[in-house]
Amino acid sequence: MLLVLIGHAKGMLIVWTSPGIELFYHYLFGASGVDLFFAISGFVIARDLYPKLSACATRRSFLDISLAFWTRRIWRIFPTAWLWLAVILLAAAFFNKSGAFRSFDAAWSGTIAAVFQYYNYWFLKCFGHFDCGANFYYWTLSLEEQFYLLLPIAIFLSRRWFPYLLVCLILFQLFFPHRPPIMTVFRTDALLLGVLIALWSTRPSYRAFDARFLGKSALLRVLVIIGLLVAMATDERINAGRLGAFSFSVISLLCAALVLIGSYDKDYLFVPGPFKRFMMWMGSRSCSVYLLHIPAYYGTQEIWYRIVPSGTVYDSSYFIPFVLTGVALVFGMGELSYRFVESPSRRKGTEVSKRFLQRRMAQQQIDPRASASVL
């Protein structure tokens, strides 16, 4: 999330350029934070869902577990996502003297695409051709939702062949040079690598790769982790170098390495302390922060447009005011969104899915024939 915040700040929060800014972004762009998010999501979702689906003995139980999962995902994401879609839409209509929120028509088209979960296709269509609107970043959420929908179906159809299907899909993407635009907005290699790590974590061989050496040497841990993070954050340099044809593949593998190290849950990434507590706080609010950071950045532009005299040309002298305003909006609204929208809706989703499963189990006890269809 921090990488994404840094990456999107250029041009959206910091609307001017300077030699220092160009040098900074020459070495740290931050777009790879999205791929790291994908890898984490694939791991977390599959580690919880796959064992439950694998244990199902009937089609009905398989469907019940899938419906409960989809219910939790809907309550977990939709209320917060739709809230900030509405904020962008209202801002484009009523809080847009500077034009930072783009046109209302673009915001409306993007809202429709985001609500119906095809924004990655819409982004492919509009990018470089016409205004995608201020909700352009919702393409990643659409890809996530498509993954949530298709994962249980893929597990059901492939059964015991699911791990082999995963490997084939991953290898196809990893060894595909110069991915066309459609493969960038539908890229799933990082997601599926996360899923593969989750499946592998149940095997004895997984323990053999436990990075115990990172727990024995603080210096080695710092060098390895910083090395992986720096390599991942320099995605623009990878793209411009010899590995450019496989830049997405390299980033996906680096993200998978970080997820693998973190999956052992032994403080290899961050030792206990204030910094880790901050990162845990940031991680818990990352969904809300991601969904509101662009409105916060564009809102910063609009606020200062209304404060400074008309015709002001922004330059490096506005760096501190813009950054402080943007950070205050991102983390202030992020905390409010997390506490009053995201957390309550997540709890509600857990309750609804739990009641659903209890009802289905009660029905099976009353009518055992209802669960007689064996997979």
C-alpha positions as CSV (number, residue, x, y, z in Angstrom):
1,M,0.0,0.0,0.0
2,L,2.8,2.4,0.8
3,L,4.4,1.7,-2.6
4,V,1.1,2.5,-4.3
5,L,0.7,5.7,-2.3
6,I,4.2,6.8,-3.4
7,G,3.7,5.7,-7.0
8,H,0.4,7.5,-7.5
9,A,1.6,10.7,-5.8
10,K,3.5,11.7,-8.9
11,G,1.1,13.6,-11.1
12,M,-1.9,13.1,-8.8
13,L,-0.7,14.7,-5.6
14,I,2.6,16.3,-6.7
15,V,1.4,18.0,-9.9
16,W,4.7,19.6,-10.8
17,T,8.1,18.2,-11.6
18,S,11.7,18.9,-10.6
19,P,15.1,17.2,-11.0
20,G,14.8,15.7,-7.5
21,I,11.3,14.3,-8.1
22,E,12.4,12.8,-11.4
23,L,15.5,11.3,-9.8
24,F,13.4,9.8,-7.0
25,Y,10.9,8.2,-9.4
26,H,13.6,7.0,-11.7
27,Y,14.6,4.5,-9.0
28,L,11.3,4.0,-7.1
29,F,8.1,4.0,-9.0
30,G,5.9,1.8,-6.8
31,A,3.5,0.3,-9.3
32,S,4.6,-3.2,-8.2
33,G,2.8,-2.7,-4.9
34,V,-0.3,-3.8,-6.8
35,D,1.3,-7.1,-7.7
36,L,2.4,-7.7,-4.1
37,F,-1.1,-7.1,-3.0
38,F,-2.3,-9.7,-5.6
39,A,0.2,-12.3,-4.2
40,I,-0.8,-11.6,-0.6
41,S,-4.5,-11.9,-1.6
42,G,-4.0,-15.2,-3.4
43,F,-2.2,-16.7,-0.5
44,V,-4.6,-15.5,2.2
45,I,-7.8,-16.4,0.3
46,A,-6.6,-19.9,-0.8
47,R,-5.1,-20.8,2.6
48,D,-8.5,-20.4,4.2
49,L,-10.8,-21.5,1.3
50,Y,-9.0,-24.4,-0.3
51,P,-9.0,-26.8,2.7
52,K,-12.7,-26.2,3.3
53,L,-13.6,-26.9,-0.4
54,S,-11.3,-29.9,-0.5
55,A,-13.0,-31.4,2.5
56,C,-16.5,-31.2,0.9
57,A,-18.0,-34.6,0.1
58,T,-21.1,-33.4,-1.8
59,R,-22.0,-30.8,-4.4
60,R,-24.3,-29.2,-1.9
61,S,-21.6,-28.7,0.7
62,F,-19.2,-27.4,-1.9
63,L,-21.9,-24.9,-3.1
64,D,-22.6,-23.9,0.5
65,I,-19.0,-23.1,1.3
66,S,-18.6,-21.2,-1.9
67,L,-21.8,-19.1,-1.3
68,A,-20.6,-18.4,2.2
69,F,-17.2,-17.3,0.9
70,W,-18.8,-15.0,-1.8
71,T,-21.1,-13.5,0.9
72,R,-18.2,-12.6,3.1
73,R,-16.3,-11.1,0.1
74,I,-19.3,-9.0,-0.9
75,W,-19.8,-7.6,2.6
76,R,-16.1,-7.2,3.0
77,I,-15.5,-5.1,-0.1
78,F,-18.6,-3.7,-1.7
79,P,-19.8,-1.2,1.0
80,T,-16.4,0.5,1.2
81,A,-15.8,0.3,-2.6
82,W,-19.2,1.7,-3.5
83,L,-18.9,4.5,-0.8
84,W,-15.7,5.8,-2.5
85,L,-17.2,5.4,-5.9
86,A,-20.0,7.6,-4.8
87,V,-17.6,10.1,-3.3
88,I,-15.7,10.3,-6.6
89,L,-19.0,10.7,-8.6
90,L,-20.2,13.5,-6.3
91,A,-16.8,15.2,-6.3
92,A,-16.7,15.2,-10.1
93,A,-20.1,16.9,-10.1
94,F,-19.9,19.4,-7.2
95,F,-16.2,19.7,-6.0
96,N,-14.3,20.0,-9.2
97,K,-13.4,23.6,-10.1
98,S,-9.8,22.6,-10.7
99,G,-10.9,19.7,-13.0
100,A,-8.8,17.3,-10.8
101,F,-11.7,14.8,-10.7
102,R,-11.9,14.8,-14.5
103,S,-15.4,14.8,-16.1
104,F,-18.6,13.6,-14.6
105,D,-19.3,11.4,-17.7
106,A,-16.0,9.6,-17.2
107,A,-16.7,9.1,-13.5
108,W,-20.2,7.8,-14.3
109,S,-18.9,5.3,-16.9
110,G,-16.2,4.2,-14.6
111,T,-18.7,3.7,-11.7
112,I,-20.9,1.4,-13.9
113,A,-17.8,-0.6,-14.8
114,A,-16.7,-0.9,-11.2
115,V,-20.1,-1.8,-9.8
116,F,-20.5,-4.6,-12.4
117,Q,-16.8,-5.7,-12.0
118,Y,-15.5,-5.3,-15.5
119,Y,-13.4,-2.2,-14.9
120,N,-10.2,-3.9,-16.0
121,Y,-11.8,-4.4,-19.4
122,W,-13.0,-0.8,-19.4
123,F,-9.6,0.4,-18.4
124,L,-8.1,-1.5,-21.3
125,K,-10.6,0.2,-23.6
126,C,-10.2,3.8,-22.3
127,F,-6.5,4.0,-21.4
128,G,-4.6,6.0,-24.0
129,H,-7.8,6.7,-26.0
130,F,-10.1,8.8,-23.8
131,D,-10.6,9.9,-20.2
132,C,-10.9,6.9,-17.8
133,G,-12.0,9.1,-15.0
134,A,-10.9,9.5,-11.4
135,N,-11.8,5.9,-10.5
136,F,-9.3,4.4,-12.9
137,Y,-7.6,2.4,-10.2
138,Y,-10.7,0.2,-9.7
139,W,-9.5,-2.1,-12.4
140,T,-7.5,-3.9,-9.8
141,L,-10.6,-4.4,-7.6
142,S,-12.4,-5.9,-10.6
143,L,-9.6,-8.3,-11.2
144,E,-9.8,-9.3,-7.5
145,E,-13.5,-9.9,-7.7
146,Q,-13.2,-12.0,-10.8
147,F,-10.6,-14.1,-9.0
148,Y,-12.9,-14.5,-6.0
149,L,-15.7,-15.7,-8.3
150,L,-13.7,-18.1,-10.4
151,L,-11.4,-19.6,-7.8
152,P,-14.1,-21.9,-6.2
153,I,-15.4,-22.8,-9.7
154,A,-11.9,-23.7,-10.9
155,I,-11.3,-25.9,-7.8
156,F,-14.6,-27.7,-8.3
157,L,-14.0,-28.4,-12.0
158,S,-10.4,-29.4,-11.8
159,R,-10.6,-31.3,-8.4
160,R,-7.3,-33.0,-7.7
161,W,-5.8,-31.5,-10.9
162,F,-6.1,-28.0,-9.5
163,P,-2.4,-27.6,-8.5
164,Y,-1.4,-28.7,-12.0
165,L,-3.8,-26.2,-13.5
166,L,-2.3,-23.5,-11.3
167,V,1.3,-24.3,-12.4
168,C,0.3,-24.3,-16.1
169,L,-1.4,-20.9,-15.8
170,I,1.5,-19.4,-13.9
171,L,4.2,-20.7,-16.3
172,F,2.2,-19.5,-19.3
173,Q,2.3,-16.0,-18.0
174,L,5.8,-16.0,-16.6
175,F,7.3,-17.1,-19.9
176,F,5.2,-14.8,-22.1
177,P,7.4,-11.9,-23.3
178,H,6.1,-8.4,-23.9
179,R,2.7,-9.0,-22.6
180,P,0.0,-7.3,-24.6
181,P,-2.3,-4.8,-22.8
182,I,-5.0,-7.3,-22.3
183,M,-2.6,-9.6,-20.3
184,T,-1.6,-6.7,-18.1
185,V,-5.1,-5.9,-16.9
186,F,-6.0,-9.6,-16.6
187,R,-2.7,-10.7,-15.1
188,T,-3.0,-13.3,-12.5
189,D,0.5,-14.8,-12.1
190,A,1.1,-13.0,-8.8
191,L,-2.4,-14.0,-7.6
192,L,-1.9,-17.6,-8.6
193,L,1.7,-17.8,-7.1
194,G,0.1,-16.7,-3.8
195,V,-2.5,-19.5,-4.2
196,L,0.3,-22.0,-5.0
197,I,2.2,-21.1,-1.9
198,A,-0.9,-21.6,0.2
199,L,-1.4,-25.1,-1.2
200,W,2.2,-25.9,-0.8
201,S,2.1,-24.8,2.9
202,T,0.2,-28.0,3.7
203,R,3.0,-30.2,2.3
204,P,6.0,-31.5,4.3
205,S,8.4,-30.1,1.7
206,Y,7.2,-26.6,2.5
207,R,8.9,-26.8,6.0
208,A,12.2,-27.6,4.3
209,F,12.3,-24.2,2.7
210,D,11.7,-22.3,6.0
211,A,14.1,-19.3,5.9
212,R,15.5,-20.0,9.4
213,F,18.7,-18.2,8.6
214,L,16.8,-14.9,8.5
215,G,15.8,-15.4,12.1
216,K,19.4,-16.0,13.2
217,S,21.0,-12.9,11.7
218,A,19.5,-9.4,11.9
219,L,21.9,-8.0,9.4
220,L,21.2,-10.8,6.9
221,R,17.5,-10.3,7.4
222,V,17.7,-6.6,6.7
223,L,19.9,-7.2,3.6
224,V,17.6,-9.9,2.1
225,I,14.3,-8.0,2.8
226,I,15.6,-4.6,1.6
227,G,17.1,-6.3,-1.4
228,L,13.8,-7.9,-2.4
229,L,11.9,-4.7,-1.7
230,V,14.3,-2.5,-3.6
231,A,14.3,-4.9,-6.5
232,M,10.5,-4.9,-6.6
233,A,10.2,-1.1,-6.2
234,T,12.5,-0.5,-9.1
235,D,10.0,-1.9,-11.5
236,E,10.6,0.9,-14.0
237,R,14.3,0.0,-14.1
238,I,13.4,-3.6,-14.7
239,N,11.1,-2.6,-17.5
240,A,13.8,-0.5,-19.1
241,G,16.6,-3.2,-18.7
242,R,17.4,-6.5,-20.3
243,L,14.6,-8.2,-18.4
244,G,12.0,-5.7,-19.8
245,A,10.2,-8.3,-21.9
246,F,9.5,-10.2,-18.7
247,S,9.2,-7.3,-16.3
248,F,5.8,-8.4,-14.9
249,S,7.1,-11.9,-14.5
250,V,10.2,-10.7,-12.5
251,I,8.0,-8.6,-10.3
252,S,5.6,-11.5,-9.7
253,L,8.4,-13.8,-8.6
254,L,9.9,-11.1,-6.3
255,C,6.4,-10.6,-4.7
256,A,6.0,-14.4,-4.3
257,A,9.4,-14.5,-2.5
258,L,8.2,-11.9,0.0
259,V,4.9,-13.7,0.5
260,L,6.7,-17.1,1.0
261,I,9.0,-15.6,3.6
262,G,6.1,-14.0,5.4
263,S,4.0,-17.1,5.2
264,Y,6.1,-18.9,7.9
265,D,4.8,-16.3,10.4
266,K,8.1,-16.1,12.3
267,D,8.9,-12.4,12.2
268,Y,11.3,-12.8,9.3
269,L,10.1,-9.7,7.6
270,F,9.8,-7.4,10.6
271,V,10.9,-8.0,14.1
272,P,8.4,-7.0,16.9
273,G,8.5,-3.3,17.7
274,P,7.0,0.1,16.8
275,F,7.7,-0.2,13.1
276,K,6.0,-3.6,12.9
277,R,3.0,-2.2,14.8
278,F,2.8,0.6,12.3
279,M,3.0,-1.8,9.4
280,M,0.3,-4.0,11.0
281,W,-1.9,-0.9,11.5
282,M,-1.3,0.1,7.8
283,G,-2.1,-3.4,6.6
284,S,-5.4,-3.6,8.5
285,R,-6.5,-0.4,6.8
286,S,-5.0,-1.0,3.4
287,C,-8.3,-1.7,1.7
288,S,-9.9,1.6,2.8
289,V,-6.7,3.5,2.2
290,Y,-6.4,2.1,-1.3
291,L,-10.0,2.9,-2.2
292,L,-9.7,6.5,-1.0
293,H,-6.2,7.6,-1.8
294,I,-6.9,8.9,-5.3
295,P,-9.9,11.0,-4.1
296,A,-7.7,12.3,-1.3
297,Y,-5.0,13.2,-3.8
298,Y,-7.4,14.9,-6.2
299,G,-9.2,16.5,-3.2
300,T,-5.8,18.0,-2.2
301,Q,-5.5,19.6,-5.6
302,E,-9.1,21.0,-5.4
303,I,-8.6,22.3,-1.9
304,W,-5.4,24.2,-2.8
305,Y,-7.0,25.5,-6.0
306,R,-9.6,27.1,-3.9
307,I,-7.1,28.5,-1.4
308,V,-4.4,30.0,-3.6
309,P,-4.9,32.9,-6.0
310,S,-6.3,32.1,-9.4
311,G,-3.6,31.3,-12.0
312,T,-1.0,30.1,-9.4
313,V,1.6,27.8,-10.9
314,Y,2.4,25.1,-8.5
315,D,6.1,24.3,-7.9
316,S,8.4,22.7,-5.3
317,S,7.5,25.4,-2.8
318,Y,4.1,23.7,-2.4
319,F,5.6,20.3,-1.8
320,I,5.2,20.3,2.0
321,P,1.6,21.8,2.0
322,F,0.4,19.3,-0.6
323,V,2.1,16.3,1.0
324,L,0.8,17.2,4.5
325,T,-2.7,17.8,3.2
326,G,-2.7,14.5,1.1
327,V,-1.3,12.5,4.0
328,A,-3.8,13.9,6.4
329,L,-6.7,13.1,4.1
330,V,-5.5,9.6,3.3
331,F,-4.9,8.5,6.8
332,G,-7.7,10.5,8.4
333,M,-10.4,9.4,6.0
334,G,-8.8,5.9,6.0
335,E,-9.2,5.5,9.7
336,L,-12.9,6.7,9.5
337,S,-13.6,4.5,6.6
338,Y,-12.1,1.5,8.3
339,R,-13.8,2.1,11.7
340,F,-17.3,3.1,10.5
341,V,-17.7,1.3,7.1
342,E,-15.2,-1.5,6.5
343,S,-15.1,-3.1,9.9
344,P,-18.9,-3.1,10.5
345,S,-19.6,-4.5,7.0
346,R,-16.9,-7.2,7.4
347,R,-18.5,-8.3,10.7
348,K,-21.9,-8.3,9.1
349,G,-20.6,-10.5,6.3
350,T,-19.2,-12.9,8.8
351,E,-22.5,-13.1,10.7
352,V,-24.6,-13.5,7.5
353,S,-22.4,-16.3,6.1
354,K,-22.3,-18.0,9.5
355,R,-26.1,-18.0,9.8
356,F,-26.4,-19.2,6.2
357,L,-24.1,-22.2,6.9
358,Q,-26.0,-23.0,10.1
359,R,-29.3,-23.1,8.2
360,R,-27.9,-25.3,5.5
361,M,-26.5,-27.7,8.1
362,A,-29.9,-27.8,9.9
363,Q,-31.6,-28.6,6.7
364,Q,-29.3,-31.4,6.0
365,Q,-29.9,-32.9,9.4
366,I,-33.7,-32.7,8.8
367,D,-33.5,-34.1,5.2
368,P,-30.3,-36.2,4.8
369,R,-31.3,-37.0,1.2
370,A,-30.6,-33.4,0.3
371,S,-26.8,-34.0,0.7
372,A,-26.7,-37.4,-1.1
373,S,-25.2,-36.1,-4.3
374,V,-21.5,-37.0,-4.0
375,L,-18.8,-35.1,-5.8
